[in-house]
Amino acid sequence: MGDAWAAALYRLHRSLDLVRRGLRSLRARGFAATWDAAQRRLSPRPTAELAVTPVDPGPLAFTLPASVRASVVIPVYGKLDYTLACLRSLLQTQLPDDVEVIVIDDASPDDTGTVLPAIGGLRYHRNATNLGFVGSCNAGAAMARGEFVVFLNNDTTLTPGWLDALLRTFETHPDTGLAGAQLVYPDGRLQESGGIVFADGSGWNFGRFEDPRHPAYTFVREADYCSGAAIALPSALFKRLGGFDERYAPAYYEDTDLAMKVREAGLKVRVQPASMVVHHEGITAGTDTSSGVKAYQVRNQQRFLERWRDTLVRRHPAPTQAVHYAAQHRARARVLVIDATTPMPDRDSGSVRLFELLRLLVDEGCAVTFFPENGLDDGRYTQALRDLGVEAWTQPWLGALPDWLAKHGARFQLVIVSRHYILSPLLPLLRRHAPQARIVFDTVDLHHLREQREAEERRDAALLRAAARTRADELALIDSVDRTWVVSPVEKALLAESAPGAVVDVVSNIHRVRGAGPAMAERHGLLFVGGFRHPPNVDAALWLADEILPRIRERRPEITLSLVGSEAPEAILALGERPGITVHGYVPDLEPLIDAHRFSVAPLRYGAGVKGKINQALAHGLPVVATRCAVEGMGLAHGVDTLVADEAEAIAETILAAYDDEALWQRLVTGGLANTAREFSPERARATLRSIFNQLR
């Protein structure tokens, strides 16, 4: 099968599948909801343009803080105009109140020594003799009072938020020892998104002359080094490592050597693209390596090679290796993950699971690439992946998926694809363009099981036939891939019967225990959580409001119900008109509502998989009353860590009996937290991932 035929088959398969899914959505959700979903899928999203705020030529004055979190050290030698422009640019970024600015004047021959001391709030020091870049940086670090020391060239222009983003790297990635900004040229082209060091001691600015908005350069990434034009380190670490090594004086390779020492100390070097700095390269030292200060670049490469030869030979790529592979040479494995859309963890439990899986892959040292099948850039959700350390591709960069896979497929060792309707049209392309990769079918849940139960609940013969087709599709994929993931032991047992030869792993929801919240006496009412794009949640909420809550309020009218979930249809919104019911819709932060309510209720009548709404409640110390369908495969026991009932009257009676039973309530809190730690911790999924890594080539 040629590439053109494979691409055409993919497009045909995908089109037919979209039609099938659209027809099913019309039957289950109606025209309005289906049309809204189609518009979300097809509407283009604007992409941000690269822009740098012009430097304000106004007066200069800094605030000298009493307590200092970060010390920005700027070494200067002449070029006063550039220094003043840099300082003005720094002020325009609205520096936090706990940042001090230190300028080290390396015996400048111009008016620097007259002009800079007059700037209010600026800490200024003039070297008695010229010490070069290395000596000046070390002198500035010795003066620094901050928790972090930030080295900044004077030939830079700063963009808003550059410093906050740079320092945030140490919070989001606690094993970071050195963080570097993304450097761009004044014309907007990329100068460097981290650097590569080859085995011969030579280096390369990754992404040089490319578009800084390209997905390959917009995510937090481990780098071999970051150019000293804009880098940050904990001050204590810089001191412990001995600062910049004087053997590289006056300049060049001192930043690369420092990065090597950071890794030698067991920490990571990362580039932070959210911190963008415009670098007017070569203003001070020029670009000619045959003369002047720039000539030290050639000499210091040899000194660097002598210092680190053994490490470079053992751990760094050959200079002949392709740049993209060289940039990922530290990766434990190169992994591609594909799902229908970008995960939105504050909107649905499947997104929470996927986001945590991506986090685990990054934590395990993998180079992780992700793209949503719809190709959309979902703003802060896409950015959250990039902040995590995931290479997230979106349009227009993604282009046609067959073309993208033809270009990039050969670099992946593991491919994980979620949902049968995403994998089915892609599988032939993956086998053709990534034959070396092991392919994992992540079912998310067995869709045919959910569809079958819905059809039976609705007594709908057409839905039952559709479920049978989905079952055939899922089983065919399970038979064709290397491994299959399900979310519960129940689903694994089902596949043991219907697909006995398949390799099936349980990779369930992933939740971190937050712990118990407020006491029972401080809580009131019932909470229902569920994204209303999912038909089982709509059915459950209506059943709860129509048949369960009235039985409760007949005897306890003070007990109220809160309905929370995105994309609520009119039938759900209308429930807010009833006494005792509040429809909150989408809520970005659920913790206040979880802490305010006494019980979470999950009265699902059909569905499959593991319910994130139950995981989330239990992980936060909120007891749950649920149906057997809702707790299936979760290792929960009635009266131990949850309460289970199936009929409307039984659910109402269970809630009424437990509502004021503090001993039972506390027992459920303790049991729910224990269940989360035992069954749904990151370590459960980590063990499965490691077993797969051990089998990769």
VOZADO-638620 format. One record per residue (C-alpha): z, x, y; residue number from 0; residue in one letter. Coordinates in steps of 0.1 Angstrom, whole numbers, plus 5000, padded with zeros to 4 digits. Layout:
BEGIN
Z_X_Y_NUM_A
...
This chain:
BEGIN
5000_5000_5000_0_M
4989_5015_5033_1_G
5010_5015_5065_2_D
4988_4988_5081_3_A
4991_4965_5051_4_W
5028_4971_5049_5_A
5032_4962_5086_6_A
5011_4931_5083_7_A
5030_4919_5053_8_L
5063_4925_5072_9_Y
5051_4904_5101_10_R
5039_4876_5078_11_L
5071_4876_5058_12_H
5092_4876_5090_13_R
5072_4848_5106_14_S
5075_4825_5075_15_L
5113_4832_5074_16_D
5117_4823_5111_17_L
5099_4790_5105_18_V
5122_4783_5075_19_R
5153_4792_5094_20_R
5142_4771_5124_21_G
5136_4740_5102_22_L
5170_4745_5086_23_R
5186_4748_5120_24_S
5170_4716_5132_25_L
5184_4697_5102_26_R
5219_4712_5105_27_A
5223_4716_5142_28_R
5197_4694_5160_29_G
5170_4702_5185_30_F
5191_4712_5215_31_A
5211_4739_5196_32_A
5180_4752_5179_33_T
5161_4755_5212_34_W
5190_4773_5228_35_D
5191_4798_5199_36_A
5153_4804_5202_37_A
5156_4810_5239_38_Q
5183_4835_5235_39_R
5162_4853_5209_40_R
5130_4854_5229_41_L
5142_4859_5265_42_S
5137_4894_5277_43_P
5168_4912_5291_44_R
5164_4933_5323_45_P
5170_4970_5319_46_T
5190_4989_5346_47_A
5171_5013_5368_48_E
5184_5048_5374_49_L
5197_5050_5410_50_A
5217_5075_5430_51_V
5234_5064_5461_52_T
5223_5085_5491_53_P
5250_5108_5504_54_V
5267_5095_5535_55_D
5267_5123_5562_56_P
5300_5110_5577_57_G
5333_5128_5582_58_P
5351_5144_5552_59_L
5387_5139_5543_60_A
5405_5137_5510_61_F
5439_5124_5500_62_T
5463_5149_5486_63_L
5481_5131_5457_64_P
5518_5135_5449_65_A
5512_5132_5412_66_S
5479_5144_5397_67_V
5460_5133_5366_68_R
5429_5153_5372_69_A
5421_5184_5392_70_S
5384_5188_5402_71_V
5377_5225_5405_72_V
5345_5235_5425_73_I
5336_5272_5426_74_P
5313_5280_5456_75_V
5294_5310_5468_76_Y
5275_5303_5500_77_G
5251_5273_5501_78_K
5275_5255_5525_79_L
5251_5225_5529_80_D
5251_5218_5492_81_Y
5289_5221_5490_82_T
5294_5196_5518_83_L
5269_5172_5502_84_A
5287_5176_5469_85_C
5321_5168_5486_86_L
5307_5138_5504_87_R
5291_5125_5472_88_S
5325_5130_5455_89_L
5342_5109_5482_90_L
5316_5081_5478_91_Q
5325_5077_5441_92_T
5359_5063_5453_93_Q
5380_5089_5436_94_L
5412_5076_5420_95_P
5444_5082_5440_96_D
5457_5107_5413_97_D
5428_5132_5417_98_V
5430_5164_5436_99_E
5399_5185_5447_100_V
5401_5223_5447_101_I
5374_5245_5461_102_V
5374_5282_5452_103_I
5354_5301_5478_104_D
5341_5333_5460_105_D
5339_5354_5492_106_A
5310_5334_5506_107_S
5289_5353_5532_108_P
5282_5321_5553_109_D
5304_5297_5573_110_D
5321_5283_5541_111_T
5353_5301_5550_112_G
5354_5284_5584_113_T
5343_5249_5576_114_V
5360_5240_5544_115_L
5397_5248_5554_116_P
5394_5222_5581_117_A
5387_5194_5557_118_I
5419_5173_5553_119_G
5434_5169_5518_120_G
5411_5196_5503_121_L
5428_5224_5485_122_R
5409_5255_5495_123_Y
5413_5290_5482_124_H
5392_5321_5491_125_R
5389_5350_5467_126_N
5396_5383_5483_127_A
5366_5398_5465_128_T
5337_5382_5446_129_N
5349_5372_5411_130_L
5318_5354_5400_131_G
5317_5319_5384_132_F
5340_5328_5355_133_V
5367_5343_5377_134_G
5365_5316_5403_135_S
5368_5288_5377_136_C
5399_5305_5361_137_N
5414_5309_5396_138_A
5409_5272_5403_139_G
5424_5262_5370_140_A
5455_5283_5377_141_A
5460_5262_5409_142_M
5454_5229_5392_143_A
5483_5205_5389_144_R
5465_5178_5369_145_G
5467_5168_5332_146_E
5430_5174_5331_147_F
5409_5201_5347_148_V
5374_5192_5357_149_V
5349_5219_5365_150_F
5321_5208_5389_151_L
5292_5228_5403_152_N
5287_5225_5441_153_N
5250_5218_5435_154_D
5257_5184_5421_155_T
5255_5148_5433_156_T
5278_5123_5417_157_L
5271_5088_5406_158_T
5297_5059_5407_159_P
5322_5060_5379_160_G
5313_5095_5367_161_W
5349_5108_5366_162_L
5365_5077_5351_163_D
5339_5077_5323_164_A
5343_5114_5317_165_L
5381_5111_5314_166_L
5378_5079_5293_167_R
5363_5100_5266_168_T
5397_5115_5258_169_F
5411_5080_5254_170_E
5384_5064_5233_171_T
5379_5096_5212_172_H
5414_5112_5210_173_P
5402_5142_5190_174_D
5380_5153_5220_175_T
5389_5187_5234_176_G
5360_5190_5259_177_L
5339_5163_5275_178_A
5307_5169_5294_179_G
5286_5147_5317_180_A
5250_5138_5313_181_Q
5230_5160_5337_182_L
5199_5147_5354_183_V
5174_5163_5378_184_Y
5170_5149_5413_185_P
5138_5132_5402_186_D
5156_5112_5376_187_G
5145_5131_5345_188_R
5171_5142_5320_189_L
5183_5178_5323_190_Q
5208_5177_5294_191_E
5227_5153_5272_192_S
5248_5179_5256_193_G
5235_5212_5243_194_G
5225_5227_5209_195_I
5235_5262_5198_196_V
5212_5278_5172_197_F
5222_5304_5146_198_A
5207_5332_5167_199_D
5229_5323_5197_200_G
5201_5307_5216_201_S
5207_5273_5232_202_G
5188_5241_5241_203_W
5195_5214_5265_204_N
5191_5183_5244_205_F
5167_5157_5259_206_G
5154_5181_5286_207_R
5128_5163_5308_208_F
5131_5130_5289_209_E
5142_5096_5303_210_D
5180_5095_5305_211_P
5179_5058_5296_212_R
5164_5065_5262_213_H
5187_5054_5233_214_P
5187_5089_5219_215_A
5206_5101_5250_216_Y
5228_5072_5260_217_T
5256_5073_5235_218_F
5288_5094_5232_219_V
5278_5122_5209_220_R
5292_5154_5195_221_E
5275_5184_5210_222_A
5276_5222_5204_223_D
5284_5227_5241_224_Y
5281_5210_5275_225_C
5269_5229_5305_226_S
5298_5239_5328_227_G
5282_5221_5358_228_A
5304_5190_5350_229_A
5329_5193_5322_230_I
5366_5183_5316_231_A
5394_5195_5294_232_L
5431_5190_5291_233_P
5446_5216_5314_234_S
5471_5227_5287_235_A
5443_5233_5262_236_L
5422_5253_5287_237_F
5453_5275_5293_238_K
5460_5278_5256_239_R
5424_5289_5249_240_L
5427_5316_5276_241_G
5403_5299_5300_242_G
5367_5311_5304_243_F
5363_5345_5287_244_D
5359_5373_5312_245_E
5335_5392_5289_246_R
5309_5368_5302_247_Y
5316_5375_5339_248_A
5301_5369_5363_249_P
5284_5339_5346_250_A
5264_5324_5317_251_Y
5275_5316_5282_252_Y
5311_5312_5293_253_E
5308_5274_5288_254_D
5292_5278_5254_255_T
5319_5302_5243_256_D
5346_5278_5255_257_L
5331_5250_5234_258_A
5332_5272_5204_259_M
5369_5279_5210_260_K
5376_5242_5214_261_V
5361_5236_5179_262_R
5380_5266_5165_263_E
5412_5248_5177_264_A
5402_5218_5156_265_G
5390_5195_5184_266_L
5356_5181_5193_267_K
5331_5187_5221_268_V
5314_5155_5233_269_R
5288_5145_5258_270_V
5296_5113_5278_271_Q
5263_5098_5291_272_P
5282_5071_5310_273_A
5292_5100_5333_274_S
5260_5108_5350_275_M
5257_5138_5374_276_V
5226_5149_5393_277_V
5223_5187_5391_278_H
5202_5206_5415_279_H
5198_5234_5389_280_E
5194_5270_5401_281_G
5205_5265_5437_282_I
5230_5293_5436_283_T
5218_5316_5409_284_A
5181_5308_5409_285_G
5160_5305_5377_286_T
5145_5340_5372_287_D
5163_5357_5342_288_T
5148_5391_5350_289_S
5169_5397_5382_290_S
5200_5387_5401_291_G
5229_5368_5385_292_V
5205_5349_5362_293_K
5198_5382_5344_294_A
5233_5380_5329_295_Y
5221_5350_5308_296_Q
5201_5374_5286_297_V
5229_5400_5283_298_R
5256_5374_5276_299_N
5236_5358_5248_300_Q
5240_5390_5229_301_Q
5277_5392_5237_302_R
5281_5356_5225_303_F
5262_5363_5193_304_L
5283_5393_5186_305_E
5315_5372_5192_306_R
5305_5342_5170_307_W
5279_5356_5146_308_R
5297_5345_5114_309_D
5303_5310_5126_310_T
5268_5306_5139_311_L
5252_5317_5106_312_V
5274_5295_5085_313_R
5275_5263_5106_314_R
5246_5262_5131_315_H
5210_5253_5126_316_P
5181_5278_5125_317_A
5161_5279_5158_318_P
5131_5266_5138_319_T
5148_5233_5129_320_Q
5135_5202_5146_321_A
5155_5194_5177_322_V
5166_5159_5167_323_H
5179_5171_5133_324_Y
5196_5201_5150_325_A
5214_5178_5174_326_A
5230_5160_5144_327_Q
5236_5191_5123_328_H
5274_5184_5121_329_R
5269_5149_5107_330_A
5284_5141_5073_331_R
5255_5117_5067_332_A
5227_5101_5088_333_R
5231_5063_5086_334_V
5209_5035_5098_335_L
5225_5000_5102_336_V
5205_4969_5109_337_I
5217_4934_5116_338_D
5202_4903_5132_339_A
5220_4908_5166_340_T
5243_4932_5183_341_T
5279_4926_5173_342_P
5299_4907_5198_343_M
5335_4910_5185_344_P
5350_4886_5209_345_D
5327_4858_5197_346_R
5326_4858_5159_347_D
5343_4873_5129_348_S
5312_4888_5114_349_G
5308_4909_5146_350_S
5344_4921_5143_351_V
5337_4933_5107_352_R
5304_4950_5117_353_L
5319_4967_5147_354_F
5348_4980_5126_355_E
5324_4992_5099_356_L
5304_5011_5126_357_L
5337_5026_5139_358_R
5346_5038_5104_359_L
5312_5054_5099_360_L
5316_5073_5132_361_V
5352_5082_5123_362_D
5339_5096_5090_363_E
5316_5120_5109_364_G
5283_5102_5103_365_C
5254_5102_5128_366_A
5251_5064_5131_367_V
5220_5046_5144_368_T
5219_5008_5149_369_F
5194_4983_5160_370_F
5195_4945_5161_371_P
5165_4929_5145_372_E
5160_4908_5177_373_N
5158_4940_5197_374_G
5178_4927_5227_375_L
5200_4948_5249_376_D
5232_4927_5250_377_D
5247_4945_5280_378_G
5284_4953_5275_379_R
5282_4947_5238_380_Y
5254_4973_5234_381_T
5273_4997_5257_382_Q
5304_4992_5236_383_A
5285_5006_5206_384_L
5272_5036_5226_385_R
5308_5043_5239_386_D
5319_5042_5202_387_L
5293_5069_5194_388_G
5265_5048_5179_389_V
5229_5055_5188_390_E
5220_5019_5196_391_A
5183_5011_5200_392_W
5169_4981_5219_393_T
5137_4971_5235_394_Q
5115_4984_5250_395_P
5124_5016_5232_396_W
5125_5000_5198_397_L
5089_4987_5199_398_G
5074_4973_5167_399_A
5098_4978_5137_400_L
5071_4990_5113_401_P
5061_5017_5138_402_D
5098_5027_5145_403_W
5105_5030_5108_404_L
5073_5050_5102_405_A
5085_5075_5129_406_K
5122_5077_5122_407_H
5128_5065_5086_408_G
5126_5100_5071_409_A
5158_5111_5088_410_R
5182_5087_5072_411_F
5202_5092_5040_412_Q
5218_5057_5040_413_L
5205_5024_5053_414_V
5227_4994_5055_415_I
5211_4960_5063_416_V
5230_4928_5069_417_S
5219_4894_5058_418_R
5192_4885_5032_419_H
5167_4871_5058_420_Y
5168_4905_5077_421_I
5165_4927_5047_422_L
5138_4907_5028_423_S
5109_4915_5052_424_P
5122_4950_5059_425_L
5127_4962_5023_426_L
5091_4972_5016_427_P
5089_4991_5049_428_L
5122_5009_5041_429_L
5111_5019_5007_430_R
5079_5033_5021_431_R
5092_5051_5052_432_H
5127_5060_5040_433_A
5122_5067_5003_434_P
5150_5093_5003_435_Q
5176_5068_5016_436_A
5200_5047_4995_437_R
5197_5011_5006_438_I
5228_4988_5009_439_V
5224_4951_5011_440_F
5254_4938_5031_441_D
5254_4901_5023_442_T
5281_4894_5050_443_V
5288_4864_5027_444_D
5267_4850_5000_445_L
5246_4826_5021_446_H
5234_4805_4991_447_H
5270_4797_4982_448_L
5278_4784_5017_449_R
5245_4765_5018_450_E
5251_4750_4984_451_Q
5286_4738_4994_452_R
5273_4724_5027_453_E
5246_4705_5008_454_A
5271_4691_4984_455_E
5295_4681_5012_456_E
5266_4663_5030_457_R
5250_4650_4998_458_R
5217_4664_5011_459_D
5191_4670_4985_460_A
5168_4690_5009_461_A
5197_4713_5018_462_L
5204_4718_4981_463_L
5168_4728_4974_464_R
5170_4752_5004_465_A
5202_4767_4989_466_A
5184_4773_4956_467_A
5157_4792_4975_468_R
5183_4813_4993_469_T
5199_4821_4960_470_R
5167_4833_4945_471_A
5160_4854_4976_472_D
5195_4870_4976_473_E
5194_4877_4938_474_L
5159_4893_4941_475_A
5172_4916_4969_476_L
5204_4925_4949_477_I
5181_4935_4920_478_D
5160_4957_4943_479_S
5185_4977_4963_480_V
5209_5005_4954_481_D
5241_4987_4962_482_R
5253_4953_4974_483_T
5283_4945_4995_484_W
5302_4913_4994_485_V
5333_4903_5013_486_V
5356_4890_4985_487_S
5365_4895_4948_488_P
5354_4859_4942_489_V
5318_4867_4953_490_E
5318_4899_4933_491_K
5328_4879_4902_492_A
5300_4854_4908_493_L
5275_4882_4910_494_L
5289_4898_4878_495_A
5275_4866_4861_496_E
5243_4861_4880_497_S
5233_4898_4886_498_A
5252_4917_4859_499_P
5233_4949_4864_500_G
5239_4952_4901_501_A
5263_4977_4917_502_V
5285_4955_4939_503_V
5313_4966_4962_504_D
5338_4945_4980_505_V
5337_4955_5017_506_V
5357_4927_5034_507_S
5368_4920_5069_508_N
5386_4949_5087_509_I
5416_4942_5108_510_H
5444_4963_5122_511_R
5479_4948_5122_512_V
5491_4941_5157_513_R
5525_4929_5145_514_G
5547_4899_5152_515_A
5545_4883_5187_516_G
5569_4859_5204_517_P
5595_4840_5183_518_A
5588_4805_5170_519_M
5609_4788_5196_520_A
5586_4802_5223_521_E
5555_4787_5208_522_R
5541_4752_5208_523_H
5511_4733_5194_524_G
5482_4741_5170_525_L
5452_4764_5175_526_L
5418_4762_5160_527_F
5394_4791_5165_528_V
5358_4793_5154_529_G
5323_4800_5168_530_G
5306_4766_5170_531_F
5271_4780_5163_532_R
5284_4780_5127_533_H
5281_4744_5113_534_P
5312_4747_5090_535_P
5333_4752_5122_536_N
5319_4722_5139_537_V
5326_4700_5108_538_D
5362_4714_5105_539_A
5370_4708_5142_540_A
5357_4672_5142_541_L
5376_4665_5109_542_W
5408_4680_5124_543_L
5405_4659_5156_544_A
5394_4627_5139_545_D
5415_4625_5108_546_E
5443_4652_5108_547_I
5457_4654_5144_548_L
5461_4616_5148_549_P
5484_4615_5117_550_R
5504_4643_5132_551_I
5507_4629_5167_552_R
5516_4595_5154_553_E
5550_4609_5144_554_R
5551_4640_5168_555_R
5531_4631_5199_556_P
5543_4663_5217_557_E
5522_4685_5192_558_I
5489_4694_5209_559_T
5457_4710_5197_560_L
5437_4738_5213_561_S
5400_4743_5203_562_L
5386_4777_5210_563_V
5350_4789_5203_564_G
5318_4798_5219_565_S
5287_4776_5221_566_E
5305_4743_5216_567_A
5281_4713_5212_568_P
5286_4680_5231_569_E
5305_4665_5202_570_A
5331_4692_5204_571_I
5333_4692_5243_572_L
5339_4655_5242_573_A
5371_4660_5222_574_L
5387_4674_5254_575_G
5388_4638_5267_576_E
5412_4628_5240_577_R
5450_4630_5246_578_P
5466_4661_5232_579_G
5434_4681_5228_580_I
5422_4709_5250_581_T
5388_4725_5245_582_V
5389_4760_5258_583_H
5353_4770_5248_584_G
5347_4808_5248_585_Y
5378_4829_5254_586_V
5372_4867_5257_587_P
5408_4876_5250_588_D
5425_4855_5223_589_L
5459_4872_5222_590_E
5476_4850_5249_591_P
5466_4819_5231_592_L
5476_4833_5197_593_I
5510_4842_5211_594_D
5514_4808_5227_595_A
5508_4786_5196_596_H
5530_4779_5166_597_R
5504_4775_5139_598_F
5467_4782_5134_599_S
5448_4756_5115_600_V
5416_4763_5095_601_A
5406_4730_5078_602_P
5372_4742_5065_603_L
5356_4718_5040_604_R
5327_4741_5030_605_Y
5317_4777_5036_606_G
5317_4811_5019_607_A
5330_4846_5025_608_G
5362_4856_5042_609_V
5373_4838_5073_610_K
5379_4861_5103_611_G
5398_4834_5121_612_K
5425_4835_5094_613_I
5425_4873_5094_614_N
5429_4875_5131_615_Q
5458_4850_5132_616_A
5477_4867_5104_617_L
5472_4902_5119_618_A
5488_4889_5151_619_H
5518_4872_5133_620_G
5506_4836_5137_621_L
5511_4815_5105_622_P
5480_4796_5092_623_V
5476_4762_5076_624_V
5442_4761_5057_625_A
5422_4746_5030_626_T
5415_4763_4997_627_R
5379_4769_5008_628_C
5391_4787_5039_629_A
5415_4811_5021_630_V
5391_4818_4991_631_E
5391_4854_4981_632_G
5417_4865_5006_633_M
5446_4872_4983_634_G
5468_4846_5000_635_L
5494_4824_4983_636_A
5508_4791_4994_637_H
5543_4794_5008_638_G
5542_4832_5008_639_V
5518_4841_5035_640_D
5500_4809_5043_641_T
5502_4771_5037_642_L
5473_4755_5018_643_V
5463_4718_5016_644_A
5429_4701_5012_645_D
5431_4664_5021_646_E
5436_4652_5057_647_A
5469_4635_5049_648_E
5482_4665_5030_649_A
5473_4689_5058_650_I
5491_4667_5083_651_A
5522_4664_5061_652_E
5522_4702_5056_653_T
5521_4709_5093_654_I
5548_4683_5101_655_L
5571_4697_5074_656_A
5567_4733_5085_657_A
5566_4728_5123_658_Y
5603_4732_5129_659_D
5612_4753_5097_660_D
5620_4786_5113_661_E
5629_4803_5080_662_A
5595_4793_5065_663_L
5577_4802_5097_664_W
5592_4837_5097_665_Q
5585_4842_5060_666_R
5548_4833_5066_667_L
5547_4857_5096_668_V
5560_4886_5074_669_T
5537_4877_5045_670_G
5506_4874_5067_671_G
5512_4908_5082_672_L
5516_4923_5048_673_A
5484_4906_5035_674_N
5465_4921_5064_675_T
5478_4956_5058_676_A
5472_4953_5020_677_R
5439_4936_5018_678_E
5420_4942_5050_679_F
5430_4976_5064_680_S
5403_5001_5075_681_P
5414_5023_5046_682_E
5401_4997_5020_683_R
5366_5000_5034_684_A
5369_5037_5040_685_R
5374_5044_5003_686_A
5341_5025_4995_687_T
5322_5044_5022_688_L
5334_5078_5009_689_R
5324_5069_4974_690_S
5288_5063_4987_691_I
5288_5095_5008_692_F
5296_5115_4977_693_N
5263_5103_4961_694_Q
5240_5110_4990_695_L
5215_5138_4989_696_R
